[in-house]
Amino acid sequence: MGRRLPDSDVYRFTLALLFLIAAISCFMSYYSFSVSFRGSGDSVSLGSTESSDSNEEENGCCRGIEHLELWGDAVKWGSDFKLNSSKECCEACKEMCKGDDAPCLCDSWVFCGDKAACGSRFGECWLKKQKDTLDPDRRDSGDMVMWTSGLIFGKGEGIVKLNTVYGAFHVKLLPDCAPHSVAYILELLSLNHCAGCQFYRAESRGNSWDPQGNHIEDASFGPPYALIQGIVEAQGTVFKDIPLEACPTIRRGSIAWVGSGPEFFISLANHNEWRKPYTVFGFVLPEEMEIVEKISQLPTIPDVWSNVKVSVLERPVSLRFIRSKKSP
């Protein structure tokens, strides 16, 4: 027979028990966020601490695509302009694209950073101007190409339209943070169709987040999870997994991949509670979030994914990325 614990031991035991219950509750809440997305053959991992790029949004991204050479009119010749890294080359291009009203003098950069392959050309930084930033001139790509290239979208540039039957909204792309992701979206612009591209999951802000996307004190973190989810893989095309890129905190309007794509989601709220890194490749212009809100309110059917309750649209909503000249 067990003995009765002294009062002091009972007190300590009670505190320990309450702490254990709280810890389990927090874990289950986090678990539900992590598994609430379903990817095509790609499960979202749990407990990831991969967050090296979480501050890139604030510090300014400067990423490019290796083994890619972009063409275009040179505004600064690499033979006379050598730098130490592709990031420095990118930043040099950004310096020529800071005006609020004037067009960017530089919208693409090409850097030679492989010492063995570049030889005497190592460090060359070519700053260029594209005739069409949404259809950049690609000279060459592949493992044998020694160049790294990137795009820069200034204010009013790099904005595309996402069309649905419930209205269209504009999306600002982020090629300096997610170059591989943006390259894929630009490929979609060149297609005559996007058959198979659709939203299939819709969850409103419910009573957990206010209209600005801020979490309401003491409210749950879902369900509903304040997002709409879909897929952008046109039938007849071959999708290549997109590598993990910049993963800032998910904000209202953020557009991010589920895993390596082609499934993605648009957030209706600021999800500071999510710790899993998601590549953010664009954002919906704030004044046009009402279309996203409208889709989140459509009739749904309850479902369960990995023991998490979700809401699936009764009728998927077709979508398509197209060109736009709208300024933010």
ZIDABEL-V17555 format. One record per residue. N is the residue number from 1. RES is the residue in one letter. PHI is phi as a letter, one per 40 degrees, with the letter a starting at -180 (999 if undefined). OMEGA is omega as a letter, one per 40 degrees, with the letter a starting at -180 (none if undefined). D_FIRST is the distance of its C-alpha to the first C-alpha in whole Angstrom. Layout:
{{N & RES & PHI & OMEGA & D_FIRST} {N & RES & PHI & OMEGA & D_FIRST}}
This chain:
{{1 & M & 999 & i & 0} {2 & G & c & a & 4} {3 & R & c & i & 7} {4 & R & c & a & 10} {5 & L & c & i & 12} {6 & P & c & a & 16} {7 & D & d & a & 19} {8 & S & c & i & 20} {9 & D & c & i & 18} {10 & V & c & i & 17} {11 & Y & c & a & 21} {12 & R & c & i & 21} {13 & F & c & a & 19} {14 & T & c & i & 21} {15 & L & c & a & 24} {16 & A & c & a & 23} {17 & L & c & i & 22} {18 & L & c & i & 25} {19 & F & c & a & 27} {20 & L & c & i & 25} {21 & I & c & i & 26} {22 & A & c & a & 30} {23 & A & c & i & 30} {24 & I & c & i & 30} {25 & S & c & i & 32} {26 & C & c & a & 35} {27 & F & c & a & 34} {28 & M & c & i & 35} {29 & S & c & i & 38} {30 & Y & c & i & 39} {31 & Y & d & a & 39} {32 & S & c & i & 40} {33 & F & c & a & 43} {34 & S & c & a & 44} {35 & V & b & a & 44} {36 & S & c & i & 46} {37 & F & b & i & 49} {38 & R & b & i & 50} {39 & G & b & i & 53} {40 & S & c & i & 55} {41 & G & g & a & 53} {42 & D & b & i & 51} {43 & S & c & a & 48} {44 & V & c & a & 47} {45 & S & c & a & 45} {46 & L & b & i & 41} {47 & G & g & a & 41} {48 & S & c & i & 44} {49 & T & b & a & 45} {50 & E & c & a & 49} {51 & S & a & a & 51} {52 & S & c & a & 53} {53 & D & b & a & 56} {54 & S & c & a & 54} {55 & N & c & a & 57} {56 & E & c & a & 60} {57 & E & c & a & 61} {58 & E & c & a & 61} {59 & N & c & a & 63} {60 & G & g & i & 65} {61 & C & c & i & 65} {62 & C & a & a & 67} {63 & R & b & i & 67} {64 & G & b & i & 69} {65 & I & b & i & 69} {66 & E & c & i & 70} {67 & H & f & i & 72} {68 & L & b & i & 74} {69 & E & b & i & 78} {70 & L & c & i & 79} {71 & W & c & i & 83} {72 & G & h & i & 85} {73 & D & c & a & 87} {74 & A & c & i & 86} {75 & V & b & i & 86} {76 & K & a & a & 85} {77 & W & c & a & 86} {78 & G & c & i & 84} {79 & S & c & i & 86} {80 & D & b & a & 87} {81 & F & a & a & 83} {82 & K & b & a & 80} {83 & L & b & a & 77} {84 & N & c & a & 74} {85 & S & a & i & 71} {86 & S & c & i & 71} {87 & K & c & i & 69} {88 & E & c & i & 72} {89 & C & c & i & 75} {90 & C & c & a & 73} {91 & E & c & i & 73} {92 & A & c & i & 77} {93 & C & c & i & 77} {94 & K & c & i & 75} {95 & E & c & a & 77} {96 & M & c & a & 80} {97 & C & b & a & 78} {98 & K & b & a & 77} {99 & G & c & i & 80} {100 & D & c & a & 79} {101 & D & b & a & 82} {102 & A & c & i & 84} {103 & P & c & i & 83} {104 & C & c & i & 81} {105 & L & c & i & 83} {106 & C & b & i & 81} {107 & D & b & i & 78} {108 & S & a & a & 77} {109 & W & a & a & 77} {110 & V & b & a & 77} {111 & F & b & i & 76} {112 & C & b & a & 77} {113 & G & b & i & 73} {114 & D & c & a & 73} {115 & K & d & a & 75} {116 & A & c & a & 76} {117 & A & c & a & 77} {118 & C & c & a & 79} {119 & G & f & a & 81} {120 & S & c & a & 83} {121 & R & c & a & 82} {122 & F & d & i & 79} {123 & G & g & i & 78} {124 & E & c & i & 80} {125 & C & b & i & 79} {126 & W & c & i & 81} {127 & L & b & a & 81} {128 & K & b & i & 82} {129 & K & b & a & 83} {130 & Q & c & i & 83} {131 & K & c & a & 85} {132 & D & a & a & 82} {133 & T & c & i & 79} {134 & L & c & i & 77} {135 & D & a & a & 79} {136 & P & c & a & 79} {137 & D & c & a & 81} {138 & R & c & i & 79} {139 & R & c & a & 82} {140 & D & a & i & 79} {141 & S & a & a & 76} {142 & G & h & a & 74} {143 & D & c & a & 72} {144 & M & c & a & 76} {145 & V & c & a & 76} {146 & M & c & a & 76} {147 & W & c & i & 76} {148 & T & b & a & 73} {149 & S & b & i & 74} {150 & G & a & i & 73} {151 & L & b & i & 74} {152 & I & b & i & 74} {153 & F & b & i & 74} {154 & G & c & i & 75} {155 & K & c & a & 75} {156 & G & g & i & 76} {157 & E & b & i & 76} {158 & G & g & i & 74} {159 & I & b & i & 73} {160 & V & b & a & 73} {161 & K & b & i & 72} {162 & L & b & a & 69} {163 & N & c & i & 71} {164 & T & a & i & 69} {165 & V & c & i & 70} {166 & Y & c & i & 69} {167 & G & h & a & 71} {168 & A & b & i & 71} {169 & F & b & a & 70} {170 & H & c & a & 70} {171 & V & b & i & 68} {172 & K & c & a & 69} {173 & L & c & a & 68} {174 & L & b & a & 67} {175 & P & c & i & 68} {176 & D & c & i & 68} {177 & C & b & a & 64} {178 & A & b & a & 64} {179 & P & c & i & 67} {180 & H & c & i & 66} {181 & S & c & a & 64} {182 & V & c & i & 68} {183 & A & d & i & 70} {184 & Y & c & i & 68} {185 & I & c & i & 69} {186 & L & c & i & 72} {187 & E & c & i & 73} {188 & L & c & a & 72} {189 & L & c & a & 75} {190 & S & c & a & 77} {191 & L & c & i & 76} {192 & N & c & a & 78} {193 & H & a & i & 75} {194 & C & a & a & 71} {195 & A & d & a & 70} {196 & G & g & i & 66} {197 & C & c & a & 66} {198 & Q & a & i & 64} {199 & F & c & a & 61} {200 & Y & b & i & 58} {201 & R & b & a & 55} {202 & A & a & i & 55} {203 & E & b & a & 53} {204 & S & c & i & 54} {205 & R & c & a & 53} {206 & G & f & i & 51} {207 & N & b & a & 50} {208 & S & b & a & 48} {209 & W & b & i & 51} {210 & D & c & a & 55} {211 & P & c & i & 58} {212 & Q & c & i & 58} {213 & G & g & a & 55} {214 & N & c & a & 53} {215 & H & c & i & 50} {216 & I & c & a & 49} {217 & E & d & i & 46} {218 & D & g & i & 43} {219 & A & c & i & 44} {220 & S & c & i & 42} {221 & F & b & i & 44} {222 & G & h & e & 45} {223 & P & c & e & 45} {224 & P & c & a & 48} {225 & Y & b & i & 49} {226 & A & f & i & 52} {227 & L & a & i & 54} {228 & I & b & a & 57} {229 & Q & b & a & 56} {230 & G & a & a & 59} {231 & I & b & i & 61} {232 & V & b & i & 64} {233 & E & b & a & 65} {234 & A & c & i & 68} {235 & Q & c & a & 69} {236 & G & g & i & 71} {237 & T & b & i & 70} {238 & V & b & a & 68} {239 & F & c & i & 65} {240 & K & b & a & 64} {241 & D & d & a & 61} {242 & I & c & a & 61} {243 & P & c & i & 59} {244 & L & c & a & 57} {245 & E & b & a & 59} {246 & A & c & a & 59} {247 & C & b & i & 55} {248 & P & c & i & 56} {249 & T & c & a & 53} {250 & I & c & i & 54} {251 & R & b & i & 56} {252 & R & d & a & 58} {253 & G & g & i & 60} {254 & S & c & i & 59} {255 & I & b & a & 60} {256 & A & a & i & 58} {257 & W & c & i & 57} {258 & V & c & a & 54} {259 & G & g & a & 53} {260 & S & b & a & 57} {261 & G & g & e & 58} {262 & P & c & i & 60} {263 & E & c & a & 58} {264 & F & a & i & 58} {265 & F & a & i & 57} {266 & I & b & a & 58} {267 & S & c & i & 56} {268 & L & c & a & 56} {269 & A & a & i & 54} {270 & N & c & a & 53} {271 & H & b & i & 50} {272 & N & c & a & 49} {273 & E & c & a & 45} {274 & W & c & i & 46} {275 & R & b & i & 46} {276 & K & c & i & 47} {277 & P & c & i & 51} {278 & Y & b & i & 53} {279 & T & c & i & 57} {280 & V & c & a & 59} {281 & F & b & i & 63} {282 & G & i & i & 64} {283 & F & a & i & 64} {284 & V & c & i & 65} {285 & L & d & a & 68} {286 & P & d & a & 66} {287 & E & c & a & 68} {288 & E & b & i & 68} {289 & M & c & a & 64} {290 & E & c & i & 65} {291 & I & c & i & 66} {292 & V & c & i & 62} {293 & E & d & a & 61} {294 & K & c & i & 63} {295 & I & c & a & 62} {296 & S & c & a & 58} {297 & Q & c & a & 59} {298 & L & c & i & 60} {299 & P & d & a & 58} {300 & T & b & i & 55} {301 & I & b & i & 53} {302 & P & c & i & 49} {303 & D & a & i & 48} {304 & V & b & i & 45} {305 & W & b & i & 45} {306 & S & f & i & 42} {307 & N & g & i & 40} {308 & V & b & i & 42} {309 & K & c & i & 44} {310 & V & b & i & 48} {311 & S & b & a & 51} {312 & V & b & a & 54} {313 & L & c & i & 57} {314 & E & c & i & 59} {315 & R & b & i & 62} {316 & P & d & a & 62} {317 & V & b & i & 64} {318 & S & c & i & 67} {319 & L & a & i & 68} {320 & R & a & i & 70} {321 & F & c & i & 71} {322 & I & b & a & 75} {323 & R & c & i & 77} {324 & S & a & i & 77} {325 & K & b & a & 79} {326 & K & c & i & 77} {327 & S & c & a & 77} {328 & P & c & none & 74}}
